[in-house]
Amino acid sequence: MKKMSKDLGIEKISTLLLRLSLPATIGMSVNALYNLVDTIFIGWGVGSMAIGGLAIAFPIQMIIMAFAQLVGIGAASAVSRSLGANDVERADHVTGNAFLSIIVLGSIISILGLSFTEPLLRIFGATNILMPYARDYISIILIGSVFFSFAVASNNLVRAEGNARVAAFTMIIGASLNIMLDPIFIFALDMGIKGAALATIVSQFISFLYVLRYMYSGKSSLGIKFKHLKPQKGIITEIFSVGFSAFARQAAGSFVAIILNNSLVFYGGELAVSVLGVVNRLLMFLFMPLFGVVQGMQPIVGFNYGAGKIERVKETVKLSMLTTMGFASIGWLIAQLFAPQIISIFTGDAQLISEGSKVLRIVVLAVPVIGIQVVGAALFQSLGKAVPSIILSLLRQVIIFIPLILILPRVWELELMGIWMSFPIADLLATIITAFLLRSEMKKIVGN
């Protein structure tokens, strides 16, 4: 076992969490930045309705991400626990089965998505005005779904062995290329929204090549050979059961988008969808530091839980929670103070700026406490406890958020405002329930 994996069980927690989280946070933030840049270029180069088209297409991208995380996070949990138990051969078998799974799933998604593009977009709320933009964008994205899925899954595996720098650099390469290619394809080659999609596909392919090169360079703790690609029912079942919570969270987001987008069209028209398109991209960027922290947390928790070092698990969870809440509070303050200036980066449309500023301030109201929710779901994933992790993943987006979207617009004639208010209320309720479950689980761990 390489030194970087052994360090997970002996290095000071604060130092270790910083070393693993910082590259992940930087990488994910840069990754989210290219989504912001995509939206900015499209907003100024194509128009505000094109941003609405992105919002319609985004749930399909979330489905691709869901399958990638199903394999990546499930396999990462198994790899970190196997390395913690000093079972390197099993870690290699998990990695090989993860590679095989991502190739099969990525190919199926691409074929089915391209075969049923327009019906899918109609389900997600595409109007006649938004359909051309959404179709042009997502058709190209689907072509490169295999490369994207492979890069996401492999990043999780690299991070599970404790090498956060390589994982982060993979994302930085893709995001940087995307940002550089956007103006070339959108403006110089006059490809419009198709250019934004093509820039994304090219950058994802380069990321795929880089992470593949690292995995076979001999520098990884994982030594994958052809024999490790042979399907093993037990390993694949474990990967899918543990990763299903992450899949459920992402897939649930797509399901919610069906209700959310159609409700927005009904109560606010295409403009409301465009507002969601901008706010969603901002929320993704805001949450990246939180996800970076928990991605640094997960291999530490998984390794030390597998090694029986419970006090290190407890300390890691506590520090991760304080850090995520701190990041979230900073993001909340920035959004409240500078909402109009932030929205105006994406468009010169005065109506979109006015409505978007109001909405941004509403949807982030409960963000300061959301770190509890993020850490709680990640803890259960790291421990390999699939059922509570699935419940927490579905809690906010499905169990709480969907009923609020359907009910609040009809209460006191709130209509569109009721939809926007559903965001902070769902965050607050989900955080309270997560805190209760997290406290109960930590008592069990310490008791054992």
C-alpha positions as CSV (number, residue, x, y, z in Angstrom):
1,M,0.0,0.0,0.0
2,K,1.4,3.4,-1.0
3,K,2.3,6.0,1.6
4,M,-0.5,8.4,0.7
5,S,-3.0,5.7,1.6
6,K,-1.3,4.9,4.9
7,D,-1.3,8.6,5.8
8,L,-5.1,8.5,6.0
9,G,-4.8,6.5,9.3
10,I,-1.9,8.4,11.0
11,E,-1.7,12.1,9.8
12,K,-3.3,14.9,11.9
13,I,-6.9,15.2,10.9
14,S,-6.9,18.9,10.3
15,T,-3.8,18.7,8.1
16,L,-5.1,15.7,6.3
17,L,-8.6,17.2,5.7
18,L,-7.0,20.4,4.3
19,R,-4.6,18.4,2.1
20,L,-7.4,16.3,0.6
21,S,-10.2,18.9,0.6
22,L,-8.3,21.9,-0.8
23,P,-7.4,20.3,-4.2
24,A,-10.9,18.8,-4.4
25,T,-12.5,22.2,-3.6
26,I,-10.3,24.0,-6.2
27,G,-10.9,21.4,-8.8
28,M,-14.7,21.3,-8.3
29,S,-14.9,25.1,-8.0
30,V,-13.1,25.5,-11.4
31,N,-15.4,22.7,-12.7
32,A,-18.4,24.7,-11.6
33,L,-16.9,27.8,-13.0
34,Y,-17.0,26.5,-16.5
35,N,-20.8,26.0,-16.1
36,L,-21.0,29.6,-15.0
37,V,-18.8,30.7,-18.0
38,D,-21.0,28.6,-20.4
39,T,-24.0,30.5,-19.1
40,I,-22.4,33.9,-19.3
41,F,-21.2,33.4,-22.9
42,I,-24.6,32.0,-23.9
43,G,-26.5,34.8,-22.1
44,W,-24.5,37.5,-23.9
45,G,-23.9,35.7,-27.2
46,V,-27.2,34.0,-27.8
47,G,-29.8,35.5,-25.4
48,S,-31.7,35.1,-22.2
49,M,-34.0,32.4,-23.8
50,A,-30.9,30.3,-24.5
51,I,-30.2,30.3,-20.8
52,G,-33.7,28.9,-20.4
53,G,-32.8,26.2,-22.9
54,L,-29.8,25.3,-20.7
55,A,-32.1,25.0,-17.7
56,I,-34.2,22.6,-19.6
57,A,-31.2,20.5,-20.8
58,F,-29.5,20.6,-17.4
59,P,-31.6,17.7,-15.8
60,I,-30.4,15.4,-18.5
61,Q,-26.8,16.3,-17.7
62,M,-27.7,15.5,-14.1
63,I,-28.9,12.0,-15.1
64,I,-25.5,11.4,-16.8
65,M,-23.8,12.7,-13.6
66,A,-26.1,10.4,-11.5
67,F,-24.9,7.2,-13.2
68,A,-21.3,8.4,-13.0
69,Q,-21.6,9.0,-9.3
70,L,-23.5,5.7,-8.8
71,V,-20.3,3.9,-9.9
72,G,-17.7,6.4,-8.7
73,I,-18.9,7.1,-5.2
74,G,-19.9,3.4,-4.6
75,A,-16.6,2.1,-5.8
76,A,-14.6,4.9,-3.9
77,S,-16.2,3.8,-0.6
78,A,-15.3,0.2,-1.2
79,V,-11.8,1.1,-2.3
80,S,-11.0,3.3,0.7
81,R,-12.4,0.6,3.1
82,S,-10.4,-2.1,1.4
83,L,-7.2,-0.1,1.5
84,G,-7.9,0.6,5.2
85,A,-8.1,-3.1,5.8
86,N,-4.9,-3.6,3.8
87,D,-6.7,-5.6,1.1
88,V,-5.1,-4.1,-2.0
89,E,-6.2,-6.9,-4.3
90,R,-9.8,-6.4,-3.5
91,A,-9.4,-2.6,-4.1
92,D,-8.1,-3.5,-7.6
93,H,-11.0,-5.7,-8.3
94,V,-13.4,-2.9,-7.2
95,T,-11.7,-0.5,-9.6
96,G,-11.8,-2.9,-12.5
97,N,-15.5,-3.6,-12.0
98,A,-16.1,0.1,-11.8
99,F,-14.4,0.7,-15.1
100,L,-16.5,-2.0,-16.8
101,S,-19.7,-0.6,-15.3
102,I,-19.1,2.9,-16.4
103,I,-18.3,1.9,-20.0
104,V,-21.6,-0.1,-20.2
105,L,-23.8,2.5,-18.5
106,G,-22.3,5.5,-20.3
107,S,-22.9,3.8,-23.7
108,I,-26.5,3.0,-22.9
109,I,-27.2,6.5,-21.7
110,S,-25.7,8.0,-24.9
111,I,-27.7,5.7,-27.2
112,L,-31.0,6.1,-25.4
113,G,-30.6,9.9,-24.9
114,L,-29.9,10.5,-28.6
115,S,-32.8,8.3,-29.6
116,F,-35.4,10.1,-27.5
117,T,-34.0,13.7,-27.1
118,E,-37.1,15.7,-28.0
119,P,-39.6,13.6,-25.9
120,L,-37.3,13.9,-22.9
121,L,-37.0,17.7,-23.3
122,R,-40.8,18.0,-23.5
123,I,-41.1,16.1,-20.3
124,F,-38.6,18.4,-18.6
125,G,-40.7,21.5,-19.6
126,A,-39.4,22.6,-23.0
127,T,-41.7,25.0,-24.7
128,N,-41.6,25.7,-28.4
129,I,-39.4,28.8,-27.7
130,L,-36.9,26.9,-25.5
131,M,-36.8,23.6,-27.5
132,P,-34.3,24.5,-30.2
133,Y,-31.8,25.8,-27.7
134,A,-32.2,22.8,-25.4
135,R,-32.1,20.2,-28.3
136,D,-29.0,21.7,-29.9
137,Y,-27.1,21.8,-26.6
138,I,-28.0,18.4,-25.1
139,S,-27.6,16.4,-28.3
140,I,-23.9,17.2,-28.4
141,I,-23.5,16.6,-24.7
142,L,-24.9,13.1,-25.0
143,I,-22.3,12.1,-27.6
144,G,-19.5,12.6,-25.0
145,S,-21.4,11.1,-22.0
146,V,-19.1,8.1,-21.8
147,F,-16.0,10.2,-21.4
148,F,-17.6,12.5,-18.8
149,S,-18.9,9.5,-16.8
150,F,-15.5,7.9,-16.9
151,A,-13.7,11.0,-15.7
152,V,-16.1,11.5,-12.8
153,A,-16.0,7.9,-11.6
154,S,-12.2,7.8,-11.9
155,N,-11.8,11.0,-10.0
156,N,-13.6,9.4,-7.1
157,L,-11.3,6.3,-7.2
158,V,-8.2,8.4,-7.3
159,R,-9.5,10.5,-4.3
160,A,-10.3,7.3,-2.4
161,E,-6.6,6.3,-2.4
162,G,-5.7,9.7,-1.0
163,N,-4.4,11.4,-4.1
164,A,-6.7,14.5,-4.2
165,R,-4.2,16.5,-6.3
166,V,-4.5,14.3,-9.4
167,A,-8.3,14.2,-9.1
168,A,-8.4,18.0,-8.8
169,F,-6.0,18.6,-11.6
170,T,-8.2,16.4,-13.9
171,M,-11.1,18.7,-13.3
172,I,-9.0,21.8,-13.6
173,I,-7.7,20.6,-17.0
174,G,-11.3,20.0,-18.3
175,A,-12.7,23.3,-16.9
176,S,-9.8,25.4,-18.1
177,L,-10.0,24.0,-21.7
178,N,-13.8,24.6,-21.6
179,I,-13.4,28.2,-20.6
180,M,-10.8,28.8,-23.4
181,L,-12.8,27.0,-26.1
182,D,-16.2,28.6,-25.3
183,P,-15.4,32.0,-27.0
184,I,-13.7,30.3,-29.9
185,F,-16.7,28.0,-30.7
186,I,-19.5,30.3,-29.7
187,F,-18.2,33.6,-31.2
188,A,-15.2,33.0,-33.5
189,L,-16.8,30.0,-35.2
190,D,-20.4,31.4,-34.8
191,M,-21.7,28.1,-33.4
192,G,-23.9,29.6,-30.7
193,I,-25.2,27.2,-28.1
194,K,-23.8,24.2,-30.1
195,G,-20.4,25.7,-29.6
196,A,-20.8,25.7,-25.8
197,A,-21.7,22.0,-25.9
198,L,-18.9,21.1,-28.2
199,A,-16.4,23.0,-25.9
200,T,-17.7,20.9,-23.0
201,I,-17.3,17.6,-24.9
202,V,-13.8,18.3,-26.1
203,S,-12.6,19.3,-22.6
204,Q,-14.2,16.2,-21.0
205,F,-12.4,14.0,-23.5
206,I,-9.0,15.5,-22.6
207,S,-9.8,15.0,-18.9
208,F,-10.7,11.4,-19.6
209,L,-7.3,10.8,-21.3
210,Y,-5.4,12.4,-18.4
211,V,-7.0,10.4,-15.7
212,L,-6.7,7.2,-17.7
213,R,-2.9,7.9,-18.2
214,Y,-2.5,8.4,-14.4
215,M,-4.4,5.2,-13.5
216,Y,-2.0,3.2,-15.6
217,S,1.2,5.1,-14.9
218,G,2.2,3.0,-11.9
219,K,1.9,6.0,-9.5
220,S,-1.5,5.0,-8.3
221,S,-2.0,2.7,-5.2
222,L,-4.3,0.8,-7.5
223,G,-2.8,-1.7,-10.0
224,I,-5.5,-2.6,-12.4
225,K,-4.9,-5.6,-14.7
226,F,-7.1,-7.3,-17.2
227,K,-8.2,-9.9,-14.7
228,H,-9.7,-7.1,-12.5
229,L,-12.2,-6.2,-15.3
230,K,-13.9,-9.6,-14.9
231,P,-17.4,-8.9,-13.5
232,Q,-17.9,-10.0,-9.9
233,K,-21.5,-10.0,-8.8
234,G,-20.7,-9.2,-5.1
235,I,-18.5,-6.3,-5.9
236,I,-20.9,-4.8,-8.5
237,T,-23.8,-5.2,-6.0
238,E,-21.7,-3.4,-3.3
239,I,-20.8,-0.6,-5.7
240,F,-24.3,0.0,-6.8
241,S,-25.9,-0.3,-3.3
242,V,-23.5,2.2,-1.7
243,G,-23.4,4.5,-4.7
244,F,-27.2,4.4,-5.1
245,S,-27.6,7.2,-2.6
246,A,-25.5,9.5,-4.7
247,F,-27.4,8.3,-7.8
248,A,-30.7,8.9,-6.1
249,R,-29.8,12.4,-5.1
250,Q,-28.8,13.3,-8.7
251,A,-31.6,11.4,-10.4
252,A,-34.1,12.9,-7.9
253,G,-32.9,16.3,-9.1
254,S,-33.9,15.4,-12.6
255,F,-37.3,14.1,-11.4
256,V,-37.8,17.3,-9.5
257,A,-36.9,19.3,-12.6
258,I,-39.9,17.8,-14.4
259,I,-42.2,19.3,-11.8
260,L,-40.2,22.4,-11.2
261,N,-39.7,23.5,-14.8
262,N,-43.3,22.8,-15.7
263,S,-44.5,24.7,-12.7
264,L,-42.3,27.6,-13.5
265,V,-43.6,27.7,-17.1
266,F,-47.2,27.6,-15.8
267,Y,-46.7,30.4,-13.2
268,G,-44.0,32.5,-14.7
269,G,-43.3,31.5,-18.3
270,E,-40.0,31.2,-20.1
271,L,-38.5,34.1,-18.1
272,A,-38.9,32.1,-14.8
273,V,-37.1,29.1,-16.4
274,S,-34.2,31.4,-17.4
275,V,-34.0,32.8,-13.9
276,L,-33.7,29.2,-12.6
277,G,-31.0,28.6,-15.1
278,V,-28.9,31.4,-13.7
279,V,-29.6,30.7,-10.1
280,N,-29.0,27.0,-10.4
281,R,-25.5,27.7,-11.9
282,L,-24.7,30.0,-9.0
283,L,-25.9,27.5,-6.4
284,M,-23.7,24.9,-8.0
285,F,-20.7,27.2,-7.6
286,L,-21.7,28.2,-4.1
287,F,-21.9,24.5,-3.0
288,M,-18.6,23.4,-4.5
289,P,-16.5,24.2,-1.5
290,L,-18.9,22.2,0.7
291,F,-18.7,19.2,-1.7
292,G,-14.9,19.6,-1.8
293,V,-14.7,19.3,2.0
294,V,-16.8,16.2,2.1
295,Q,-14.9,14.6,-0.8
296,G,-11.8,15.2,1.3
297,M,-13.6,13.8,4.4
298,Q,-14.9,10.6,2.8
299,P,-11.6,8.7,2.2
300,I,-10.5,9.7,5.8
301,V,-13.7,8.4,7.3
302,G,-13.8,5.2,5.2
303,F,-10.2,4.3,5.8
304,N,-10.3,4.9,9.6
305,Y,-13.6,3.2,10.0
306,G,-12.2,0.2,8.1
307,A,-9.1,0.3,10.4
308,G,-11.2,0.6,13.6
309,K,-9.9,4.1,14.5
310,I,-13.3,5.6,15.6
311,E,-11.9,8.7,17.3
312,R,-10.4,9.8,14.0
313,V,-13.8,9.3,12.4
314,K,-15.5,11.4,15.0
315,E,-12.9,14.2,14.7
316,T,-13.1,14.2,10.9
317,V,-16.9,14.6,10.9
318,K,-16.9,17.4,13.5
319,L,-14.2,19.4,11.6
320,S,-15.9,18.8,8.3
321,M,-19.2,20.1,9.6
322,L,-17.7,23.3,11.0
323,T,-15.8,23.9,7.8
324,T,-18.8,23.4,5.5
325,M,-21.0,25.7,7.6
326,G,-18.4,28.4,7.5
327,F,-18.1,28.2,3.7
328,A,-21.9,28.2,3.3
329,S,-22.3,31.3,5.5
330,I,-19.8,33.2,3.4
331,G,-21.7,32.3,0.3
332,W,-25.0,33.3,1.8
333,L,-23.5,36.7,2.8
334,I,-22.2,37.4,-0.7
335,A,-25.5,36.4,-2.3
336,Q,-27.5,38.7,0.0
337,L,-25.2,41.7,-0.5
338,F,-24.4,41.5,-4.2
339,A,-27.3,39.7,-5.8
340,P,-28.0,42.3,-8.6
341,Q,-24.3,42.6,-9.5
342,I,-24.0,38.9,-9.6
343,I,-27.0,38.3,-11.9
344,S,-25.9,41.2,-14.2
345,I,-22.8,39.2,-15.1
346,F,-24.9,36.8,-17.1
347,T,-27.2,39.1,-19.0
348,G,-28.1,42.7,-19.8
349,D,-31.8,41.9,-19.7
350,A,-33.2,44.3,-17.0
351,Q,-36.2,42.1,-16.2
352,L,-34.0,39.0,-15.8
353,I,-31.6,40.9,-13.5
354,S,-34.4,42.3,-11.3
355,E,-36.3,39.0,-11.0
356,G,-33.1,36.9,-10.6
357,S,-31.7,39.1,-7.8
358,K,-34.9,38.7,-5.8
359,V,-35.0,34.9,-6.4
360,L,-31.3,34.4,-5.5
361,R,-31.8,36.1,-2.1
362,I,-34.8,33.9,-1.3
363,V,-33.4,30.5,-2.3
364,V,-30.2,30.9,-0.3
365,L,-31.9,31.9,3.0
366,A,-31.2,28.5,4.7
367,V,-27.8,27.9,3.1
368,P,-25.7,28.6,6.3
369,V,-26.9,25.4,8.0
370,I,-26.9,23.2,4.9
371,G,-23.4,21.9,5.7
372,I,-25.0,19.6,8.3
373,Q,-27.0,18.0,5.5
374,V,-24.1,17.6,3.1
375,V,-21.8,16.0,5.8
376,G,-24.5,13.7,7.1
377,A,-25.2,12.2,3.7
378,A,-21.5,11.8,3.0
379,L,-20.8,10.1,6.3
380,F,-23.3,7.3,5.6
381,Q,-21.8,6.8,2.1
382,S,-18.3,6.6,3.6
383,L,-19.4,4.0,6.1
384,G,-21.0,1.8,3.4
385,K,-24.5,2.2,4.9
386,A,-26.6,2.4,1.9
387,V,-30.2,2.7,3.3
388,P,-29.8,5.8,5.5
389,S,-27.6,7.4,2.8
390,I,-30.4,6.8,0.2
391,I,-33.0,8.2,2.6
392,L,-30.9,11.4,3.2
393,S,-30.3,11.8,-0.5
394,L,-34.0,11.7,-1.3
395,L,-35.1,13.7,1.8
396,R,-34.6,17.2,0.6
397,Q,-35.3,16.9,-3.1
398,V,-38.1,14.4,-3.2
399,I,-39.7,13.8,0.2
400,I,-39.8,17.5,1.2
401,F,-39.2,19.7,-1.9
402,I,-41.8,18.2,-4.3
403,P,-44.8,18.5,-2.0
404,L,-43.7,22.1,-1.2
405,I,-43.5,23.0,-5.0
406,L,-47.0,21.6,-5.5
407,I,-48.6,23.1,-2.3
408,L,-47.1,26.5,-1.6
409,P,-48.0,28.2,-5.0
410,R,-51.6,27.4,-4.1
411,V,-51.5,28.7,-0.6
412,W,-52.5,32.4,0.0
413,E,-52.2,32.9,-3.8
414,L,-48.4,32.8,-3.6
415,E,-48.1,31.3,-7.1
416,L,-44.5,31.8,-8.4
417,M,-43.3,33.1,-5.0
418,G,-44.4,29.9,-3.4
419,I,-42.0,28.0,-5.7
420,W,-39.1,30.1,-4.8
421,M,-39.9,29.9,-1.1
422,S,-39.9,26.1,-1.3
423,F,-36.1,26.1,-1.6
424,P,-35.1,27.5,1.8
425,I,-38.0,25.7,3.6
426,A,-36.9,22.3,2.2
427,D,-33.3,23.0,3.1
428,L,-34.2,23.9,6.7
429,L,-36.4,20.9,7.3
430,A,-34.0,18.4,5.7
431,T,-31.1,19.8,7.8
432,I,-33.1,19.3,11.0
433,I,-33.8,15.7,10.2
434,T,-30.3,15.0,9.0
435,A,-28.9,16.4,12.3
436,F,-31.0,14.0,14.2
437,L,-29.9,11.0,12.2
438,L,-26.3,12.1,12.2
439,R,-26.3,12.5,16.0
440,S,-27.8,9.0,16.4
441,E,-25.2,7.4,14.1
442,M,-22.3,9.1,15.8
443,K,-23.5,7.7,19.2
444,K,-23.6,4.2,17.7
445,I,-20.1,4.6,16.2
446,V,-18.6,5.9,19.5
447,G,-20.4,3.2,21.5
448,N,-19.0,0.5,19.3
